[in-house]
Amino acid sequence: MPGSEVEVVVVGGGAAGIAAARRLVEVGVDCLLVEARARLGGRAWTVTDPSGFAIDLGCGWLHSAEHNPWGPIARDEGATIDKSTPPWARPSLELGFPRDQQAEFQRAIGAFFARLERLAQNADDTAATAALDPGGRWNGLIGAVFSYISGAELDRASVEDFDRYEDSGVNWRVVEGYGTIIAGHAAGVPVALDCRVDRIDHSGKRLRIETTQGVIAADQAIVTIPSTLIAAQAIAFTPALPEKVAAAAGLPLGFDDKLFIALDRAEEFDRDVRVFARTDRTGTGAYQFRPLGRPHIEAYFGGALAAELEAGGEAAFFDFAVAELTSVFGSAFARRLKPIRIHAWGSDPFARGSYSYALPGAADCRQILAQPVDNRLFFAGEACSIHDFSTAHGGYHTGVLAAQEVIAVRRGSK
Ligand SMILES: Cc1cc2nc3c(=O)[nH]c(=O)nc-3n(C[C@H](O)[C@H](O)[C@H](O)COP(=O)(O)OP(=O)(O)OC[C@H]3O[C@@H](n4cnc5c(N)ncnc54)[C@H](O)[C@@H]3O)c2cc1C
């Protein structure tokens, strides 16, 4: 490891870095996957709750599942794929949100997405707020749902970028955890954990990669750290790469956090049913009852609300959830709730957010970020994906693409 020489260093052991390193190892390239944390997976992270259930603090859904490369990998790893309908495609609980209002909301959000698609055809990019129906009754809840998708409020997000996202509408889960599958895919890959990269000097004949465990010399590097960290220059490049820093600054990571809550007498509720406490504002949580049939509530907070709760510390999430849930089910309901686990991704030094969105006018930053430098520095990670950004499968595809580019260069065909 450090102090050493390898052909290729892959920086960051999340979905993109693992996919890239695995591909390199498969074709016999001498590579090292260098990860700052004490674990692999990055924003894919499965932990076990006190009852033994695998819970995903980061990605949980195999979006575009029938084309998602992590599906076959999960099957190869012997995991169980759950294909049941996701909560957002089922009716929500009627309490406080009657069926006729739910139908009205579905029509309103459908019209919002149609307007957004039309706006994206304009030459000038704009913020997603422009797709709202001014004064519309459902604008608050549309903003909330948008914050779960993008991690940001409508006024921060580019319509052009949002419209480029490709979604097949098929969503599955892995019972053993998405994070388990992604980390498991690194089997056979040489890895250095607890090894933060601080500088990549690409001024000399070989790359000089300075880490907290020493210097590594390499021919090429694939950098997969989140765009927030590129923008903050958490890794210093010598010479500097101002184009990359500017592109990454156009692709911040929005905030989305999940709080898992144990629910006493959970069987009273249908599985995978969603509850909204408020339908008139953006700062509200989405509460998924009995995810995968388990005695849990998976509470989801997005955008400015998630940022505000992170600032309040972990207890702030549970307090907020209890206040919203008791407003629907009555004050005695609080006694049935016990916090299990939250991870505040915005405060996580190796993520600084949950998933990327593009600022208005910054949709093309994804291609700029992904562009190799001198056929020696390659970039991957979900923020580099034009159509699958913000997802674990987007991370995978960018990682494999970067690995293939490296392989082509090494074979002299580039
Ligand atoms: C709450 C939440 C819910 C989500 N839900 C879904 C979902 O349902 N479906 C879905 O597809 N996606 C979802 N995502 C997004 C998905 O998790 C990410 O898009 C994906 O995991 C990103 O992979 P990546 O490899 O691009 O980045 P990362 O996973 O962030 O990997 C980058 C790695 O680089 C490491 N690193 C950082 N700095 C350094 C350094 N200086 N030196 C060395 N290593 C460094 C990090 O520790 C990290 O391991 C969710 C994310 C969150 C947070």
The ligand as a MOL file (V3000), in Angstrom:
LIG
                    3D

  0  0  0     0  0            999 V3000
M  V30 BEGIN CTAB
M  V30 COUNTS 53 58 0 0 0
M  V30 BEGIN ATOM
M  V30 1 C -30.3460 9.2850 2.2420 0
M  V30 2 C -29.9530 8.8300 0.8610 0
M  V30 3 C -30.8530 8.0930 0.1020 0
M  V30 4 C -30.5120 7.6720 -1.1800 0
M  V30 5 N -31.3900 6.8930 -1.8750 0
M  V30 6 C -31.0020 6.3620 -3.0550 0
M  V30 7 C -31.7860 5.3650 -3.6800 0
M  V30 8 O -32.8170 4.9350 -3.1460 0
M  V30 9 N -31.3500 4.8580 -4.8680 0
M  V30 10 C -30.1800 5.2650 -5.4520 0
M  V30 11 O -29.8210 4.7540 -6.5210 0
M  V30 12 N -29.4130 6.1950 -4.8650 0
M  V30 13 C -29.7850 6.7500 -3.6870 0
M  V30 14 N -28.9570 7.6100 -3.0330 0
M  V30 15 C -27.7640 8.1060 -3.7240 0
M  V30 16 C -26.6290 7.0710 -3.7950 0
M  V30 17 O -26.3690 6.5980 -2.4950 0
M  V30 18 C -25.4070 7.7740 -4.3550 0
M  V30 19 O -25.7300 8.4120 -5.5770 0
M  V30 20 C -24.2590 6.7970 -4.6520 0
M  V30 21 O -24.0720 5.9000 -3.5840 0
M  V30 22 C -23.0120 7.6220 -4.9150 0
M  V30 23 O -21.9130 6.7880 -5.2310 0
M  V30 24 P -20.5310 7.4600 -5.6120 0
M  V30 25 O -19.5450 6.3630 -5.7450 0
M  V30 26 O -20.7220 8.4030 -6.7420 0
M  V30 27 O -20.1490 8.3950 -4.3610 0
M  V30 28 P -19.8450 7.9940 -2.8420 0
M  V30 29 O -20.6850 6.8410 -2.4310 0
M  V30 30 O -19.9660 9.2280 -2.0580 0
M  V30 31 O -18.3510 7.5080 -2.8800 0
M  V30 32 C -17.2670 8.3840 -2.7970 0
M  V30 33 C -16.2850 7.8280 -1.7910 0
M  V30 34 O -15.1500 8.7070 -1.7100 0
M  V30 35 C -14.7010 8.7030 -0.3660 0
M  V30 36 N -13.8590 9.8840 -0.1650 0
M  V30 37 C -14.2350 11.1580 0.0010 0
M  V30 38 N -13.1590 11.9520 0.1240 0
M  V30 39 C -12.0610 11.1520 0.0140 0
M  V30 40 C -10.6440 11.3880 0.0450 0
M  V30 41 N -10.1360 12.6110 0.1910 0
M  V30 42 N -9.8140 10.3210 -0.0690 0
M  V30 43 C -10.3180 9.0790 -0.2380 0
M  V30 44 N -11.6400 8.7920 -0.2730 0
M  V30 45 C -12.4980 9.8260 -0.1580 0
M  V30 46 C -15.9850 8.7120 0.4280 0
M  V30 47 O -15.7900 8.3150 1.7420 0
M  V30 48 C -16.8430 7.7400 -0.3840 0
M  V30 49 O -16.7030 6.4110 0.0890 0
M  V30 50 C -29.2480 8.0090 -1.7310 0
M  V30 51 C -28.3390 8.7160 -0.9690 0
M  V30 52 C -28.6700 9.1230 0.3240 0
M  V30 53 C -27.6530 9.8500 1.1400 0
M  V30 END ATOM
M  V30 BEGIN BOND
M  V30 1 1 1 2
M  V30 2 1 2 3
M  V30 3 2 2 52
M  V30 4 2 3 4
M  V30 5 1 4 5
M  V30 6 1 4 50
M  V30 7 2 5 6
M  V30 8 1 6 7
M  V30 9 1 6 13
M  V30 10 2 7 8
M  V30 11 1 7 9
M  V30 12 1 9 10
M  V30 13 2 10 11
M  V30 14 1 10 12
M  V30 15 2 12 13
M  V30 16 1 13 14
M  V30 17 1 14 15
M  V30 18 1 14 50
M  V30 19 1 15 16
M  V30 20 1 16 17
M  V30 21 1 16 18
M  V30 22 1 18 19
M  V30 23 1 18 20
M  V30 24 1 20 21
M  V30 25 1 20 22
M  V30 26 1 22 23
M  V30 27 1 23 24
M  V30 28 2 24 25
M  V30 29 1 24 26
M  V30 30 1 24 27
M  V30 31 1 27 28
M  V30 32 2 28 29
M  V30 33 1 28 30
M  V30 34 1 28 31
M  V30 35 1 31 32
M  V30 36 1 32 33
M  V30 37 1 33 34
M  V30 38 1 33 48
M  V30 39 1 34 35
M  V30 40 1 35 36
M  V30 41 1 35 46
M  V30 42 1 36 37
M  V30 43 1 36 45
M  V30 44 2 37 38
M  V30 45 1 38 39
M  V30 46 1 39 40
M  V30 47 2 39 45
M  V30 48 1 40 41
M  V30 49 2 40 42
M  V30 50 1 42 43
M  V30 51 2 43 44
M  V30 52 1 44 45
M  V30 53 1 46 47
M  V30 54 1 46 48
M  V30 55 1 48 49
M  V30 56 2 50 51
M  V30 57 1 51 52
M  V30 58 1 52 53
M  V30 END BOND
M  V30 END CTAB
M  END
